[in-house]
Amino acid sequence: MYHVEDHHWWYRGMETITRAILDRWYSPGSGLRILDAGCGTGAAMTTYLAAYGGVVGLDLSRIALFFCRKRKAPLLTRASVSHLPFASRSFDLVASFDVLYERGVPDDRAAFQELARLLVPGGRLVLRLPAYDWLRGQHDEAVETARRYTRRQLSGLLRDSGLNVEHLSYANMLLFPFVLLKRAAERVWPPRCSGSDLTLETGAFNGLFRTILRLEAPLVAHLGLPYGSSVVAVGVKP
């Protein structure tokens, strides 16, 4: 992640989509208190999330936090998203990108409730997660996927945690046929070694894929897309 997230089409395209979602409710320089729950190696928290306020990064992995420090992340905490070491109503915005689906989060319902607990009234939870359990493949084994989600499932989890559903959409719709093709090929010709999709070298196509994914940003943020390989959600605390 540390070596690819600054240039890989997936990360850069999703950055544009996430900025568009945040810009719907906030302006850069809003001075928000933000938690990046499952911050990974720190690219999101040290770049675009930091534009909206002060960001605390949280991750269970010591290796991930090591790379966050290399990015000069100022505020870091080692903990699980299932047991958050913060007082209730500590944050205006909680972001969690591709975390709650992992095997390391055995009870996603409890994690949703923990994230919601941290929000002030009017605060928002912004999520991105992999879509459709039937879309599992080699990548899911490599990244230890426990579950993939639909919009309906995310809506239910948000409501059960006490949040109002403000926005739901799929993402990565335009490139979805390529995802289906890759998954179908894996079933016919199982790969000899398991690896994440992020290890695939897209070469000259990297810029093209990034541009295609970025084109979805206004649609994902406002109208919503009917399908895609990821699902995004925004919940607000009453």
N, C-alpha and C positions, 0 to 999 in steps of 0.2 A: 504493500500500500504506500509506504513512504516514498518509494522510488517511482511510482507511476501516477499518483493522484494529482500531481501538478500539471500533467500533460495528457493523460489518458482521456479519450473522448467521453467515456462514461462519467467520470468525475467532473470534467469541465462542463459537460452538458447539463448534469444534474445541479451544478452550482447555479447556472443561469435559471433553471426552473425554480430552484429554491429561493433565489433572490426575487423572482417575480411573485412567488407566493408571499414572502415576507413584505414586499413593497405594497401589497394590497392592503395591509393593515398598519404598517410602520414606515417611517422615513429613516434613512441613515442618519445617525447622530441622535437617535431618540433617547439614549441613555438608559436603555433597558437593563435589568438584571437578568442574565441569560445563563441557563445551564445547558451544556452540550453533553447529554447523557449517553455515554458510549462514544467518546470523542475519537477513538482510534489513534492515529498518529498525528492528529491535530490540525489538518489542513483547513477544515471548515471553521473551527473556533478561532484560528489565528488570522483568517482572511475575511470572508464575507459575513460571518456571524458577528465578528468584532466591530463591523461597521454600524451595528445597531445598539451597541452598549458594551458593558463589561461582561466577559464570558468566563465562567468556571467550567473547566473540562473534567469529566469524570470517566474513568475506565477501570476495569478490574485487572487488565494486563499491565504488568510492570514494563514489558517491552514497549507497548504502545505509549506509555507515559514517558519512557526514555526518549522516544522520537518526538513527542510533544515538546519536551525540554529543548531538543535540538532546534525546534521551530520558535523557541523563545516564548512559549506559552506561559503567561504569568501566574495563573491560578489553576492548580491541578489537585485532584483528589482521587485516591485509589479506593474504589468501592464498587459494589454490584448495583445494577439498576433495580434489583429486587429489594434492596435494603439501603436506602439513601440516607447519608449522614447529615441531613439538613433539617432545619425546623420547617414546619408547615408554613405556607404562604411566604416563601423566601424568594421566589422568582416571578418576574413578569412574563418570561418566555422560557419554555423548556423545549429543546430540539433533540430528536433522537433519530438518526439516519442509519437504517439497515443494521439494527441491533437486536430488537426484541424477538426476532425470529430464531435466534441462535439456541443451540442446545444448552449453552451456558445460562440461559434464562428459562429454567424449567417450568415456571408458572407465569405466563405472560399476563394473565389477568391481575395477579398481584403486582406485577411491574407497572401496569397501566395505572393502578390505584396509587402506587407510590409516586409516580410522575405527576399525577393530578393533584396529589396532596401538597406538592410544593408550590403550586400556583396561587397567586393572589387572585381575588375576585376580578374577573375581566382578563386574567392572564390566559395565555394560549399554549397549547401543546401542538407542536408540528412534527409529524412523523413521515418517514418513508420506509417502506417495507417491500419485500419481494411478493409478487402476485401469483395466485393460482397454484394450489398444491400439485395439480397434475402436470405442472411445468418443471417438476424436479429433474435434475440432470447431474452430470459430472461436477459442475460448479457447486451444487448444493452439498455434495459429499465433501468437497474440499474445504468449504467454509462452515461445515457442521450445522447445516440448516435443520431446524426441528419442525418448522411449519412455514407455510406461505399463506397469504391472506387474500380475501376478496374485499370489495368495498363494504358489503353487508356485514362481514365479520368485524371489520374495523369499526364500523358504526356502532355495532353492539357493544364492543369493548369500551369505546369512548363513553357511551351512555351509562354503562354499568359502573364506570369509574367516577360518575358524577359530572361529566362534561357534556355540554351541548355540542352537537356536530355542526361545525360551521362550513366545512368544505371537504369534499371527497373527490378524488379523480385517480384514474390510472395514468401512467406515464410510460414513455418509450413505446408508443403505438406505431409510429412510422417504420421503425426497424423491427417490429414484432415478427414479421414473416421470417426474418433471418434467424431469430431466436428459435422459432418453431422448427426451422430447417436443421439447425444445429442439434436440437434435442432429438429430432427424429433420426439423424445420422448417428448419434451416440447409441441409440437403441439397436440400430442395425449393425453398426460396427463399433462395439464397445472399445473405448480407448485403452491402451496398454497401461497408461499411468494416469492417475487422477490429478487434476489441477484446476485452479480457479479460472473462470473466463477472463479474468484480468491479466492472466499470464499470456494470453494470445496476442501476438504481435499483429497489429492491423496496418502497420506501415503507412503507405500513402493514403490509405482509407481513413486514417485516424481523424484528419481534419474534416473529411466529408461526413463521417458519422457524428462528429461533434456538432457540426452545423445543422444536420438533420435533427438531432436531439434538441438543440437550442430552439429550433423553430416551434417546438411544442410549448415553450414556456408560457406565452400568453393564454393558450388554450387550457393548459393544465391549471393555471392559477385562477382562471375566471370561469370559463364554460365547463370545464371538465371533459376528460376523454373517456370513451366507453370501454376501452380495453387497453392492455399494455403489460409489459413484464414487471412493472412496479406499480405500487399503489401509494398515494400520498393522502394525508388527512390532516385537518386542523380542527381541534376541539377547543372550546372556550369555557372557562369556569364561571358559572353564574355568580 
